[in-house]
């Protein structure tokens, strides 16, 4: 049946039309997440594009350990700290560094776990990482990372955007801007979190000054992965399709009359919302996964967890999602660093290793880059503050932390970087956050200095005016 646009009122759409408030809400959400330009709405913004040169990786899964894991309990074994335990670290090592919650003359705190070597590479890992130990020969460990930022939100935003305050495009947004999308049924940049919340908030996956077609889309841990994705009771697919066709007809008439690109964006987002009604629930339905796979990850399909998020990440990249961020919050060990590391490793170690194993056995690891790490490290000195109820913790430490990467063109069974005997300063192969960003972009086929966007009168890039590709870590 052909409808005349003049025969329908706003009340008709809200009350009788299958679009309903839910779909209007979903399309509004997707406007923020999936586009704000005419070219994006017409498919130009997310069409597949070639990088500068042949890439090693086609997609990224970033396991971000928000709160900053203690490298001294997990990756960077420093037996000398045990010798110094209870005594201040020499002031010539500390230099002029100041801390928020400890004095510079705070006593050293020795590692809380035993370390041992694993695999043919001999990677040295803490005892709380038995599953990572099994894939040590697949991983590149970088023990000499450092950052400019001292507090969580600025450091998390800096890691993701190259700038410590909100407003710049996130790494995932830059990747979409450069490569485009391989799927039209799911967002190409997906964000999940498994913990207490994100210090950096939505700035961690914002498209900043890039068109919002490149925004990350956050998936929920329970229920519908995206709000309002389910149809109201009594609305079947035909009613929904007819309703969207009618809305599209009206929108196209209005677009022809006024030429507002936001209307073109709205048309595209209603269509994406319609496709998500089937693709998103199918994605998160884990009934097709074997018991062996669920056991590998340690995943209970009915319960939200880091393991479930990792398994979903694998399913996403199989369906063409380009960039997946999984944030696991809770590593901020100002007190009881031993318990903090033990509990977080129990929640993340098995699934992190399982993701690498699963990708490898499916032939996906070679062109999927997996990254694991936080925003900074933890101090060699102890944090104990009775007035705050803190004891045997570690403060923020931007001078040194560890990141590991696997797949996607990085070396296997490789360790680089070294800190001094107390784990305070880097003494070999320093790697700045900008260098990590430059390397990730290089593995995806980009010269990070050439992937730019012009705004406010100048060209911007992820790495600002910094960053060197870490050539030692490349396979």
Protein Blocks (a to p, Z undefined) as FASTA:
>chain_A
ZZdfklpcfklmmmmpmnlmmlmmmmmmmmmmnoccfklmnommmgccddfbdcfbfbdc
ddddehiaafklmmmccfklmmmgoiacdfklnmmadcfkbcfkbccdddfbdcddedjk
opacdfklmmlmmmmmmpccdfkbccfbfbfklmmmmmmnopabehiacfklmmmmmnop
abfkbcfbdcddddjbdfklmmlmcgkjacfklpccdddfbhjfbghkaccehiafklmm
mmmmmmmmmmmmmmmmnopaklmmmmmmmmmmmmmmmmmmmmmmmklpcfklmmmnopaf
kbgcfklmmmmmmmmmmnopabdcdddehiacfbokllmmmmmmmmmmmmmmmmmmmmmm
nopmmmcccddddfbdcdfbdcddfknopahiacddfkbccdddeejhiaehiaedjddf
komaccehpacfklmmmmmmmmnopafklmccdeehiacdfklpgcjddfklpZZ
